[in-house]
């Protein structure tokens, strides 16, 4: 049994210009569709990977992009009204495979889903890992130079549990902005499009995140019952 302290670290990951990551970059060049979250990405046989992602925008465009990508072996897109889920088998996943291998090698747990901030911060994605002090230290020192990783915050798992874990940083930032701009006032003083313009993201991304925020907040409210 180890006595090494259990910690979490929230990281932001981006790739330099010219380095392509199929699972994250597939829709980045399209104004019609974007990935909002990766629910899961893991290895299958023969070095391939399977992923499940949330997308928003034109799902027909998403299908066309998947169909034309040589790294995508098979796929399925499900959804309506501009929001969907993409299930895809990838031939390779670029630098992300090496990053995942490092995490698994040091017994680091990757928390899903991974939130995508694509057009907000130069294709950066944010994710949280959990492991021992030693494991996290070793893993972060082995991250390849081709992957640009910024440590957003580090803390004990206990402190993370005491904080509100239900919203990602981008979701919390959007909620703060929505409240500040009067989105939840009656009558509303702003729109989803205005919020999207302020954050430099697609209106569909704002709508998707607000829906997730509201679902989580209302679920937490219902679970607490008379304690509120």
Phi, psi and omega in degrees: 000135180263148177254005179299135184295136177276128183229164170239154174221130176260124186238151170247133185239134174216162181243146179293162178304137178093347178261120185258137175239104189306318185289333183255331189263354189305319184256003187296330183270004182252125176283353187267339183210148179213154175273131179258333179197147171257114181285326181196147173211122183207164183283150170237200181287160175062028176074009179273168181228149176240139183224155176229122186227150171267137179228158174223149181121210183278107184290334176294320176295320178302316179296318180297318180293319178295319181296326185271356183269121182293337181280346180267115183278319175204157184204165173211133178242124179235142178147172178213168173055039173081006177229135183206181178234134179249124174249122186215144171261126183251138177294318178211160180234025173056216183299338181296327178300315180297321178296314179298319179299320179297314180299313181296323182296330181255021176057039178267134179266127177264124180278131176253151002277166172265125181274135180259132178249014185354274188283353179279320187222059173052049176068021177287145172236148182247138179212161181239136177241153179228135178182188178282163176308309184295317181297314180296319180298313181295318182296314183293331179284343181263356182299129184296151183297334182291343178258123179267109183244129176246129177279113180281316177194156180224144178192172175288150180300327179298318181292326178292322180293327180286332177283170178281109185268003192279340182244136172287167179302314178298322178293317179297320179296319178295318179298316178300316180294318181298318178293316181299321184273358176086024181295328183261008175278162179239113357285162180295143179257001178208174183233168176297324179296320179295320177296320179296318178298321180295322182268354181061047176229171178288144177305325178297327177294317178297315180300318180296316182291321178297321178297318178294318179300310184296321179296317182291318180295315182291325176295317178297321178297314181295323181291331183277338174055236186288353181286346181279000000 
